Amino acid sequence: MTLKIGGGVYGAAVAWHLARRGEAVELLEAQTIASGASGGPGRRGVRANCRDHRELPLMARARELWPALHVQLGTDPLFERTGHLQLIERPIDMPKAETRAALQNRFGIETAYLSGAELRELEPDVAPAVTAALHCPGDGVAFHANTTRAYAAAAVAAGARIREGVWVERLVAREGVVEAVVTSDGEEIPVGRKLLVFANSSVRMLVAPWLDLPTWNLALQVLVSKPLAANPVRHLVGHASRTLSLKREPDGRLMISGGRLGRWDHETGRGTPIAEEIAANVADAVAVYPSLAGIEIEAADTDHLEAESIDAVPMIDQLPGNPHVIYAAGWSGHGWAIAPAVTELLADWALEDRRPDLLAPFAVSRFAAG
């Protein structure tokens, strides 16, 4: 049997991959499926544009999977191809964007550097200060909570057992070998053949007796506007120098995010939005799209804790001295898009006891001295 901790997209998807290949799987989720970083309002970006080069092979594979993923999971369509634009205002950002276009094309990810005139053919309402953009037409958006729940439902249909409301407090080791986990109710659960620790914001705490992961948790802010009579944003939009991401929602609303923070309360397990951060996020959106002036925010969400890594690249590795324990954390707000590719590789690793080559760059040893 394989025991899994965490009911986000990684936990649910790997449970599905394993169960449909005949593995007995038990998944433990502290709250409910998709209640953490895989939940929240609106849709999540499926973006290859401007990723770390180590993630590009994974993104190339994920983009093959996303369009038909709903067919495999037996649910309504999840992914919409919108294209992604990384907007540029500062001359200092232009050479880097041109180089990045060449790199992404090398990995088979169609990318073009656009002049201001070319950009305005795609996004006519951007401000005059925006002088160029990096365009990745194959990128898009997906319903993240729906996707996570669809993976979980498919996993159960394939034979996996999912237990919600089960908080894992610690791993139990005897003579250095992890043999069980203990829940907040005092239940001790044997790990079986493999233990997969994918509870993103809790991974650092759970593995702390063995190593100190260079991650920390953030209450990332997501704003959703009231419906707009005329939404000027046509693509998934990012920005090279502003803390800004824009996503057009199907109901006429606009999502504004990009990395601004709320304040996390560890006692309640909830995030509180900060008025100044909301105002700053909206101000950036209006600076880039002047026609958004007067936009009204309907919801400000900071309830979905994310784990950030020191280099903004995830850590996917085995626990020292315990090759049967695989953990993943530090998705840094952009692990969502690569999930379909990474989870099939994680399932291979769990079943075949061999780290897939594409996951080797994400080992914690990349931080070792020398």
C-alpha positions as CSV (number, residue, x, y, z in Angstrom):
1,M,0.0,0.0,0.0
2,T,1.0,3.6,-0.6
3,L,0.1,6.2,2.1
4,K,-0.2,9.8,0.9
5,I,-0.5,13.1,2.9
6,G,-2.2,16.0,1.2
7,G,-5.3,16.4,-0.8
8,G,-4.3,19.1,-3.2
9,V,-3.8,18.6,-6.9
10,Y,-0.5,16.7,-6.4
11,G,-2.0,14.3,-3.8
12,A,-5.2,13.7,-5.7
13,A,-3.6,13.3,-9.1
14,V,-0.8,10.9,-7.9
15,A,-3.5,8.9,-6.0
16,W,-5.4,8.5,-9.3
17,H,-2.3,7.5,-11.3
18,L,-1.4,4.9,-8.7
19,A,-4.9,3.5,-8.2
20,R,-5.6,3.0,-11.9
21,R,-2.3,1.1,-12.1
22,G,-3.4,-1.3,-9.4
23,E,-1.7,0.2,-6.4
24,A,-3.6,0.3,-3.1
25,V,-3.7,3.9,-2.0
26,E,-4.8,5.8,1.1
27,L,-4.9,9.6,1.0
28,L,-5.1,11.7,4.2
29,E,-6.2,15.3,3.9
30,A,-6.3,17.6,6.9
31,Q,-9.4,19.5,5.7
32,T,-11.1,18.8,2.5
33,I,-9.9,18.1,-1.1
34,A,-8.8,21.3,-2.8
35,S,-9.0,23.3,0.5
36,G,-5.4,24.5,0.3
37,A,-3.3,26.1,-2.4
38,S,-5.2,24.1,-5.0
39,G,-8.4,25.8,-4.1
40,G,-9.7,29.3,-4.1
41,P,-11.7,31.5,-6.5
42,G,-11.5,31.7,-10.2
43,R,-9.1,29.9,-12.5
44,R,-5.4,29.3,-12.3
45,G,-2.9,30.0,-15.0
46,V,-1.5,27.2,-17.2
47,R,1.7,29.1,-18.2
48,A,4.9,28.1,-19.8
49,N,5.9,31.7,-20.4
50,C,8.8,33.0,-18.2
51,R,9.3,29.8,-16.2
52,D,12.6,28.6,-14.8
53,H,14.4,26.5,-17.5
54,R,14.3,23.4,-15.3
55,E,10.5,23.4,-15.5
56,L,10.2,23.9,-19.3
57,P,10.4,20.2,-20.2
58,L,7.7,19.4,-17.7
59,M,5.6,22.3,-19.1
60,A,6.0,21.0,-22.6
61,R,4.6,17.7,-21.5
62,A,1.8,19.2,-19.4
63,R,0.6,21.3,-22.3
64,E,0.1,18.0,-24.2
65,L,-2.1,16.7,-21.4
66,W,-4.2,19.7,-20.4
67,P,-6.5,20.0,-23.4
68,A,-7.9,16.4,-23.0
69,L,-7.5,16.0,-19.3
70,H,-11.2,16.3,-18.6
71,V,-11.9,13.4,-21.0
72,Q,-9.5,11.1,-19.0
73,L,-11.1,12.3,-15.7
74,G,-14.7,12.1,-17.0
75,T,-15.7,15.6,-16.2
76,D,-16.6,18.9,-17.9
77,P,-13.8,20.8,-19.8
78,L,-11.2,22.2,-17.4
79,F,-8.7,24.0,-19.6
80,E,-9.1,27.0,-21.9
81,R,-6.3,28.1,-24.2
82,T,-6.1,31.9,-24.0
83,G,-2.4,32.6,-24.7
84,H,-0.2,34.4,-22.2
85,L,1.4,37.8,-22.6
86,Q,4.2,39.0,-20.4
87,L,4.0,42.8,-20.7
88,I,7.1,45.0,-20.7
89,E,7.5,48.6,-19.8
90,R,11.2,49.0,-19.0
91,P,13.9,48.9,-21.7
92,I,16.1,46.9,-19.3
93,D,13.6,44.0,-19.5
94,M,13.6,43.7,-23.3
95,P,16.9,41.8,-24.0
96,K,16.0,39.2,-21.4
97,A,12.6,38.7,-23.0
98,E,14.1,38.2,-26.4
99,T,16.6,35.6,-25.0
100,R,13.8,33.9,-23.1
101,A,11.8,33.6,-26.4
102,A,14.7,31.8,-28.0
103,L,15.0,29.5,-25.0
104,Q,11.4,28.5,-24.8
105,N,11.2,27.8,-28.6
106,R,14.2,25.5,-28.1
107,F,12.0,23.4,-25.8
108,G,9.2,23.3,-28.4
109,I,7.1,26.0,-26.6
110,E,6.0,28.5,-29.3
111,T,7.0,32.0,-28.1
112,A,7.3,35.4,-29.8
113,Y,8.8,38.7,-28.8
114,L,6.2,41.4,-29.8
115,S,6.8,45.1,-30.5
116,G,4.3,47.6,-29.1
117,A,2.3,47.6,-32.4
118,E,2.2,43.8,-32.6
119,L,1.1,43.6,-28.9
120,R,-1.8,46.1,-29.5
121,E,-3.2,43.8,-32.2
122,L,-3.8,41.3,-29.4
123,E,-4.4,43.6,-26.5
124,P,-5.6,47.0,-27.9
125,D,-6.4,48.5,-24.4
126,V,-3.0,48.3,-22.8
127,A,-1.4,51.6,-21.6
128,P,1.0,53.5,-23.9
129,A,3.8,52.8,-21.3
130,V,3.7,49.1,-22.3
131,T,6.1,48.9,-25.2
132,A,6.6,45.2,-25.8
133,A,5.6,41.7,-24.7
134,L,6.5,38.1,-24.7
135,H,3.7,36.0,-26.2
136,C,3.1,32.3,-25.6
137,P,0.0,31.4,-27.6
138,G,-0.4,27.9,-26.2
139,D,-0.8,29.0,-22.6
140,G,-4.2,29.2,-20.9
141,V,-6.2,28.8,-17.7
142,A,-7.9,26.0,-15.9
143,F,-10.4,25.5,-13.1
144,H,-8.1,24.4,-10.3
145,A,-10.5,23.4,-7.6
146,N,-12.6,21.5,-10.2
147,T,-9.5,19.8,-11.6
148,T,-8.3,18.7,-8.1
149,R,-11.8,17.3,-7.2
150,A,-12.0,15.5,-10.5
151,Y,-8.7,13.8,-9.9
152,A,-9.9,12.8,-6.4
153,A,-13.2,11.4,-7.7
154,A,-11.3,9.5,-10.4
155,A,-8.9,8.1,-7.8
156,V,-11.8,6.9,-5.7
157,A,-13.5,5.3,-8.7
158,A,-10.2,3.5,-9.4
159,G,-10.1,2.1,-5.9
160,A,-8.2,4.7,-3.8
161,R,-9.4,5.5,-0.3
162,I,-9.5,9.2,0.7
163,R,-9.9,10.3,4.3
164,E,-10.7,14.0,4.8
165,G,-10.4,15.8,8.2
166,V,-7.3,13.8,9.1
167,W,-4.4,16.0,10.3
168,V,-1.0,14.4,10.3
169,E,1.1,15.8,13.1
170,R,4.3,13.9,12.7
171,L,6.1,11.0,11.0
172,V,7.1,8.1,13.3
173,A,10.6,6.6,12.8
174,R,12.1,3.6,14.5
175,E,15.8,3.2,14.2
176,G,15.8,6.0,11.7
177,V,13.2,4.4,9.4
178,V,9.8,6.1,8.9
179,E,7.2,3.4,9.6
180,A,4.0,5.3,10.4
181,V,2.4,8.7,10.8
182,V,0.5,10.0,13.8
183,T,-2.7,12.1,13.4
184,S,-4.0,14.9,15.7
185,D,-6.4,12.3,17.1
186,G,-3.5,10.1,18.2
187,E,-4.1,7.5,15.5
188,E,-1.0,5.8,14.2
189,I,-1.2,4.8,10.6
190,P,1.5,2.5,9.0
191,V,3.0,3.9,5.9
192,G,3.1,0.7,3.9
193,R,5.4,0.4,0.9
194,K,5.6,4.1,0.2
195,L,4.9,7.4,2.0
196,L,4.2,10.4,-0.3
197,V,4.2,13.7,1.5
198,F,2.6,16.3,-0.7
199,A,0.9,18.6,2.0
200,N,2.6,21.6,0.5
201,S,2.5,24.2,3.4
202,S,3.0,21.4,6.0
203,V,5.9,19.5,4.4
204,R,8.7,21.6,6.0
205,M,7.2,20.8,9.5
206,L,6.8,17.1,8.8
207,V,10.3,16.5,7.5
208,A,12.0,18.9,10.0
209,P,13.6,16.0,12.1
210,W,15.5,15.0,9.0
211,L,16.3,18.2,7.1
212,D,15.5,22.0,7.1
213,L,13.8,22.7,3.8
214,P,14.5,26.3,2.5
215,T,10.8,27.1,2.2
216,W,8.3,29.4,4.0
217,N,4.6,29.9,3.7
218,L,2.7,32.8,2.2
219,A,-0.9,33.9,2.2
220,L,-1.0,35.0,-1.4
221,Q,-3.7,37.5,-2.4
222,V,-6.3,36.8,-5.1
223,L,-8.8,39.6,-6.0
224,V,-12.0,39.0,-8.0
225,S,-13.8,42.0,-9.5
226,K,-17.5,42.5,-9.9
227,P,-18.7,41.7,-13.4
228,L,-17.4,44.2,-16.0
229,A,-19.6,45.5,-18.8
230,A,-16.5,45.6,-21.0
231,N,-13.6,43.5,-19.9
232,P,-10.4,44.8,-21.7
233,V,-8.2,41.8,-20.8
234,R,-8.2,39.3,-23.6
235,H,-5.3,37.0,-22.6
236,L,-3.7,35.5,-19.5
237,V,-1.5,38.5,-18.6
238,G,1.6,38.9,-16.5
239,H,4.1,41.7,-16.2
240,A,7.9,41.8,-16.2
241,S,8.3,44.5,-13.5
242,R,5.0,44.8,-11.7
243,T,3.5,42.4,-9.1
244,L,0.6,41.6,-11.4
245,S,-1.3,38.8,-13.0
246,L,-4.6,39.2,-14.8
247,K,-7.1,36.5,-15.7
248,R,-10.4,37.0,-17.5
249,E,-13.2,34.9,-15.9
250,P,-16.0,33.4,-17.9
251,D,-18.7,35.4,-16.1
252,G,-17.2,38.8,-17.0
253,R,-15.2,39.1,-13.8
254,L,-11.5,39.9,-13.7
255,M,-9.0,38.1,-11.4
256,I,-6.1,40.3,-10.2
257,S,-3.2,38.6,-8.4
258,G,0.5,38.2,-9.0
259,G,2.1,37.7,-5.6
260,R,0.9,40.3,-3.1
261,L,0.2,39.0,0.3
262,G,-2.4,38.9,3.1
263,R,-1.8,38.3,6.8
264,W,-2.0,34.7,8.0
265,D,-3.4,33.8,11.4
266,H,-2.0,30.5,12.6
267,E,-4.6,30.0,15.3
268,T,-7.6,30.3,13.0
269,G,-5.8,28.9,9.9
270,R,-7.2,31.8,7.9
271,G,-5.8,34.7,6.0
272,T,-6.8,38.4,6.3
273,P,-6.5,40.7,3.3
274,I,-4.5,43.9,3.8
275,A,-6.2,47.0,2.4
276,E,-3.0,48.6,1.2
277,E,-2.1,45.4,-0.7
278,I,-5.5,45.3,-2.4
279,A,-5.1,49.0,-3.4
280,A,-1.6,48.4,-4.8
281,N,-2.7,45.4,-6.8
282,V,-5.7,47.3,-8.3
283,A,-3.5,50.4,-9.0
284,D,-1.1,48.2,-11.0
285,A,-4.0,46.8,-13.0
286,V,-5.3,50.2,-13.8
287,A,-1.8,51.5,-14.7
288,V,-1.6,48.7,-17.3
289,Y,-5.2,48.9,-18.5
290,P,-6.4,52.5,-17.9
291,S,-10.0,51.5,-18.8
292,L,-10.1,49.5,-15.6
293,A,-10.3,52.8,-13.6
294,G,-13.1,52.5,-11.1
295,I,-13.1,48.7,-11.0
296,E,-14.9,47.3,-8.0
297,I,-13.5,44.3,-6.1
298,E,-16.1,41.8,-5.1
299,A,-13.8,39.3,-3.2
300,A,-10.3,39.3,-1.7
301,D,-9.0,35.9,-0.9
302,T,-5.9,35.1,1.2
303,D,-7.1,31.8,2.7
304,H,-5.1,29.4,0.6
305,L,-1.6,29.1,2.0
306,E,1.3,28.5,-0.4
307,A,4.8,27.3,0.2
308,E,7.6,29.4,-1.4
309,S,11.1,28.0,-2.0
310,I,14.3,30.0,-1.8
311,D,14.8,29.9,-5.6
312,A,11.1,29.8,-6.5
313,V,11.5,26.3,-7.9
314,P,9.9,23.3,-6.2
315,M,11.7,20.7,-4.2
316,I,10.9,17.0,-5.1
317,D,13.1,14.5,-3.3
318,Q,13.4,11.5,-1.0
319,L,13.7,11.8,2.7
320,P,17.4,11.3,3.9
321,G,17.8,7.7,4.9
322,N,14.3,6.8,3.8
323,P,14.1,6.2,0.1
324,H,10.5,5.0,0.5
325,V,9.4,8.5,1.6
326,I,9.0,11.0,-1.3
327,Y,8.1,14.6,-0.6
328,A,7.3,17.6,-2.7
329,A,6.9,21.3,-1.6
330,G,7.8,24.8,-2.4
331,W,5.7,25.2,-5.5
332,S,6.0,29.0,-5.2
333,G,2.6,29.8,-6.7
334,H,3.2,28.2,-10.1
335,G,3.3,24.4,-9.5
336,W,-0.3,24.2,-10.8
337,A,0.4,24.3,-14.5
338,I,3.0,21.5,-14.5
339,A,0.9,19.2,-12.3
340,P,-0.3,16.8,-15.0
341,A,3.2,16.1,-16.1
342,V,4.9,16.0,-12.6
343,T,2.2,13.7,-11.1
344,E,2.6,11.0,-13.7
345,L,6.4,11.1,-13.1
346,L,5.8,10.9,-9.3
347,A,3.7,7.8,-9.8
348,D,6.4,6.2,-11.9
349,W,8.9,7.0,-9.2
350,A,6.7,5.5,-6.5
351,L,6.0,2.3,-8.5
352,E,9.4,1.8,-10.1
353,D,11.7,3.0,-7.3
354,R,13.7,5.1,-9.7
355,R,13.8,8.9,-9.8
356,P,12.7,10.1,-13.3
357,D,15.4,12.1,-15.1
358,L,13.1,15.1,-15.5
359,L,12.7,15.4,-11.8
360,A,16.4,15.2,-11.0
361,P,16.9,19.0,-11.2
362,F,14.5,19.4,-8.3
363,A,16.5,17.5,-5.7
364,V,17.4,19.4,-2.5
365,S,21.1,18.6,-3.2
366,R,21.1,21.6,-5.6
367,F,21.5,23.8,-2.5
368,A,24.5,21.8,-1.2
369,A,27.8,23.7,-0.6
370,G,30.3,23.2,-3.3
